[in-house]
Amino acid sequence: MDDLVKEVIPLLQYLIPGFLTAWIFYSLTAFKRPDTFGQIVQALVFTFIIHGVVVGLGELFLWIGTEYGIDYGYWDSKAISIWSFIVAVVVGLLSCCLAYNDSLHSLLRKIGFSSKTSYPTEWYSAFTKHKRFVVLNLVDERRIYGWPLEWPTEPTQGQFVLHEPAWLNDDGTEIPMLAELFVIDVTKVEWVEFTPKTWKDK
């Protein structure tokens, strides 16, 4: 048993930076967490990236120290652990930034390597890329107009939060509500229309 613990603890210490990066990514983005196996695979990928960067940093620091006589201290297990933590946080935040801004997939689309976006669903992509007033067409054939402050990350669960909501008549005239905010479950919405009007046009 003691031998097993001695083997498992170093393995966990090796994998923790990857799990930390995956935790940061899924905590700060709209992506759904995969199943246990998927999370382990992603943590392993992040671990490989993190330790590759840390090894590169170690070589860089040792080269600078040798070349320029700068004493950084010892590149020991403690230094590796500290830098693994720092790189894990940076990689996690950078991954969130790339997913939110669609920067990586935008570049890949331009050079013809992909037609995908960085967003978790087409639904989420539409609301993120097209910030404008929307019309919610309800299942009971009523229509609500307003500015979407918040929206579901997927079309099957969650709620819309509309600012300055109004009912829409068949001729397009508005009937303003007394409420400043209106919350409605996505299951009550049959489809969504994106109007040309943005907040600046208001």
Backbone torsions as a table, in degrees:
resi	resn	phi	psi	omega
1	MET	NA	-43.9	179.6
2	ASP	-61.5	-38.6	179.5
3	ASP	-65.2	-38.9	178.9
4	LEU	-63.6	-43.3	179.1
5	VAL	-62.7	-40.5	-179.6
6	LYS	-64.6	-30.3	178.7
7	GLU	-82.0	-35.4	-175.2
8	VAL	-74.4	-41.3	-175.6
9	ILE	-59.9	-47.7	177.0
10	PRO	-61.7	-35.4	178.4
11	LEU	-63.7	-43.8	178.4
12	LEU	-64.1	-41.5	178.6
13	GLN	-62.2	-33.1	179.2
14	TYR	-71.5	-35.8	-174.9
15	LEU	-88.2	-20.7	-174.4
16	ILE	-55.1	-42.8	178.4
17	PRO	-56.4	-39.7	178.7
18	GLY	-66.1	-40.4	177.7
19	PHE	-67.4	-35.4	177.4
20	LEU	-63.7	-44.2	178.3
21	THR	-62.4	-44.4	179.2
22	ALA	-63.4	-38.6	179.1
23	TRP	-64.1	-43.6	177.9
24	ILE	-61.0	-44.9	-177.2
25	PHE	-61.7	-49.1	-176.1
26	TYR	-77.1	-19.1	176.8
27	SER	-79.3	-28.7	-173.6
28	LEU	-106.9	-2.0	178.9
29	THR	-121.4	173.0	-178.7
30	ALA	-88.5	4.3	-179.5
31	PHE	-69.8	139.3	176.0
32	LYS	-77.5	141.5	177.3
33	ARG	-67.0	134.6	175.9
34	PRO	-72.0	179.1	177.1
35	ASP	-68.2	176.4	-174.7
36	THR	-56.8	-44.8	-179.7
37	PHE	-62.5	-42.9	179.0
38	GLY	-62.3	-40.1	178.5
39	GLN	-64.4	-39.4	179.7
40	ILE	-65.4	-43.0	179.4
41	VAL	-61.6	-45.0	-179.9
42	GLN	-65.9	-38.5	177.5
43	ALA	-62.9	-37.9	178.0
44	LEU	-65.9	-40.5	177.9
45	VAL	-63.1	-47.4	178.2
46	PHE	-61.4	-39.5	179.2
47	THR	-60.7	-43.3	179.1
48	PHE	-60.7	-44.6	179.7
49	ILE	-64.0	-47.7	-176.8
50	ILE	-60.5	-49.0	-177.2
51	HIS	-69.1	-30.0	174.1
52	GLY	-63.9	-43.1	178.0
53	VAL	-65.0	-42.0	-178.7
54	VAL	-64.7	-41.5	177.1
55	VAL	-61.6	-42.9	177.7
56	GLY	-61.7	-42.1	177.7
57	LEU	-63.4	-41.0	178.7
58	GLY	-60.5	-45.1	179.0
59	GLU	-64.5	-39.4	179.8
60	LEU	-64.0	-46.9	-179.9
61	PHE	-63.2	-41.2	179.5
62	LEU	-66.2	-37.6	178.8
63	TRP	-67.0	-44.4	178.4
64	ILE	-62.2	-42.4	179.7
65	GLY	-62.5	-40.1	-179.6
66	THR	-74.1	-41.9	-174.7
67	GLU	-72.7	-40.7	-173.4
68	TYR	-113.1	3.6	176.8
69	GLY	68.0	26.4	179.3
70	ILE	-90.5	127.8	-178.0
71	ASP	-96.4	106.9	178.2
72	TYR	-89.2	-7.0	-173.2
73	GLY	102.8	-159.3	-177.1
74	TYR	-95.5	136.2	173.0
75	TRP	-90.4	78.9	-177.0
76	ASP	-110.2	-170.4	-177.4
77	SER	-63.0	-32.3	178.3
78	LYS	-66.4	-44.9	178.7
79	ALA	-64.2	-39.7	179.4
80	ILE	-63.9	-40.9	179.7
81	SER	-64.5	-43.5	-179.6
82	ILE	-63.5	-47.0	-179.1
83	TRP	-69.2	-31.0	175.7
84	SER	-63.0	-41.2	178.2
85	PHE	-64.7	-46.6	-179.2
86	ILE	-61.1	-47.6	-178.5
87	VAL	-65.8	-37.3	179.0
88	ALA	-60.9	-43.6	179.0
89	VAL	-65.8	-44.3	-179.0
90	VAL	-63.8	-44.5	179.6
91	VAL	-64.1	-40.1	177.9
92	GLY	-62.2	-47.2	-179.9
93	LEU	-67.7	-38.5	177.7
94	LEU	-64.6	-39.3	177.6
95	SER	-62.7	-41.3	177.7
96	CYS	-62.6	-43.1	-179.6
97	CYS	-63.0	-43.7	-179.7
98	LEU	-65.8	-36.9	-179.9
99	ALA	-71.6	-38.8	-177.2
100	TYR	-72.2	-39.6	-175.9
101	ASN	-88.9	-8.5	-178.8
102	ASP	60.6	24.2	-174.6
103	SER	-67.7	-45.5	-176.8
104	LEU	-65.0	-49.8	-178.7
105	HIS	-68.1	-29.7	176.5
106	SER	-62.6	-43.2	177.1
107	LEU	-64.7	-43.4	-179.2
108	LEU	-64.5	-35.0	177.3
109	ARG	-67.4	-38.4	-178.6
110	LYS	-65.0	-37.3	-177.9
111	ILE	-93.5	4.7	172.7
112	GLY	82.2	18.2	179.9
113	PHE	-90.2	-15.7	-177.4
114	SER	-158.7	155.9	173.3
115	SER	-115.5	5.7	-176.9
116	LYS	-85.4	166.2	170.9
117	THR	-111.8	171.9	178.7
118	SER	-82.0	-7.0	-174.5
119	TYR	-80.3	152.9	-175.0
120	PRO	-66.3	-33.1	179.2
121	THR	-144.2	163.1	175.8
122	GLU	-64.8	-34.2	177.4
123	TRP	-57.8	-51.9	-179.8
124	TYR	-64.1	-38.4	179.4
125	SER	-61.7	-42.4	-179.1
126	ALA	-61.4	-44.4	-178.6
127	PHE	-72.2	-31.3	-178.4
128	THR	-76.5	-41.5	-175.1
129	LYS	-84.3	-24.7	-176.2
130	HIS	-119.2	83.0	-177.8
131	LYS	-83.0	104.2	-177.6
132	ARG	-162.0	170.7	177.6
133	PHE	-64.7	146.0	-178.0
134	VAL	-125.7	159.4	172.5
135	VAL	-118.1	120.1	177.1
136	LEU	-93.4	118.4	176.5
137	ASN	-92.6	112.4	-174.2
138	LEU	-82.9	163.0	-178.8
139	VAL	-65.9	-23.4	178.4
140	ASP	-91.8	14.9	174.9
141	GLU	75.1	7.0	171.8
142	ARG	-82.4	161.7	-178.2
143	ARG	-131.0	136.3	179.0
144	ILE	-121.2	134.0	-178.3
145	TYR	-113.7	139.5	177.1
146	GLY	174.6	177.7	179.6
147	TRP	-94.7	122.1	-177.6
148	PRO	-77.2	101.7	174.6
149	LEU	-71.2	-41.2	178.4
150	GLU	-139.4	152.8	179.6
151	TRP	-148.4	160.1	179.4
152	PRO	-67.6	148.5	177.9
153	THR	-76.2	-15.0	176.3
154	GLU	-144.6	158.8	-171.7
155	PRO	-79.9	5.4	-175.8
156	THR	-110.1	-16.8	-180.0
157	GLN	-151.8	149.9	-178.9
158	GLY	117.4	-175.1	-177.8
159	GLN	-133.0	152.0	169.2
160	PHE	-92.5	142.3	170.4
161	VAL	-120.2	110.0	-178.3
162	LEU	-102.0	135.8	176.4
163	HIS	-97.5	138.1	-177.7
164	GLU	51.2	58.7	-176.5
165	PRO	-74.3	156.6	176.4
166	ALA	-151.2	144.8	172.4
167	TRP	-78.2	147.8	178.3
168	LEU	-112.7	130.6	173.8
169	ASN	-79.7	171.2	179.6
170	ASP	-62.4	-29.1	179.5
171	ASP	-87.0	4.4	177.3
172	GLY	90.7	-3.1	177.8
173	THR	-73.9	147.6	-176.0
174	GLU	-97.1	144.6	171.2
175	ILE	-119.1	95.1	-175.6
176	PRO	-59.2	144.3	174.9
177	MET	-90.9	159.1	176.9
178	LEU	-76.6	-19.2	-177.5
179	ALA	-77.7	147.1	173.7
180	GLU	-81.3	-36.9	179.6
181	LEU	-123.4	146.7	178.4
182	PHE	-132.1	125.5	-179.9
183	VAL	-111.6	129.4	179.6
184	ILE	-140.5	141.5	-178.7
185	ASP	-72.0	142.5	-176.9
186	VAL	-65.1	-24.3	179.4
187	THR	-68.5	-16.3	177.7
188	LYS	-86.3	-5.8	-175.0
189	VAL	-105.0	128.6	179.7
190	GLU	-88.8	-43.9	173.2
191	TRP	-155.1	166.9	-175.8
192	VAL	-122.6	134.2	174.5
193	GLU	-108.6	133.7	175.8
194	PHE	-99.3	117.2	-178.9
195	THR	-82.0	163.2	176.5
196	PRO	-72.3	-12.8	-172.2
197	LYS	-81.8	123.6	175.9
198	THR	-100.4	176.1	-178.9
199	TRP	-63.7	-32.3	179.4
200	LYS	-68.1	-28.5	-179.5
201	ASP	-79.7	-9.4	-174.5
202	LYS	-60.9	NA	NA
